Amino acid sequence: MSNELTLPKILICPADDNRVAATNFSVNFKAKNISYFIGLDGKKNLPGALLSGDDNLEINGHLIRPGLIDLTADSSVNWTINRHRSGNVVFADGSVEMLGNFVLKKVLKQTGIVTNRFILP
């Protein structure tokens, strides 16, 4: 990432009060300096797949812990209310949208992927 981004502070959502923006990539850069999940299944032929998005996700009211998570169209996933009650996502076609909970579930059904795999910091 350091070859593409000048500073890592862009990796923190401005509404994320639980993380700290890093000042560089070389000294103590860790998951605590990132507010976004990474989608593992985004491909050119799946433009609706999620490449990245806000990591404030919960399932059945429980915050999703850091690590790998598999989400299906039937997952009871929502954005938490501790940030902006919605989430920004980046699609494989390069577009970016802010999604509410209802639309998030709809998007997961329309990605073209049975199980959407995300890594959360």
ABEGO torsion letter per residue (X at the ends): XAAABABAAAABBAABAABBBBABAABGBBAAABABBBBAABBAABAABBABEBABBBBGGBBBBBEBBBBBAABBBBBBAABAGBBBBBBAAGBBBBBBAAAAAAAAAAAGBABBBBBBX
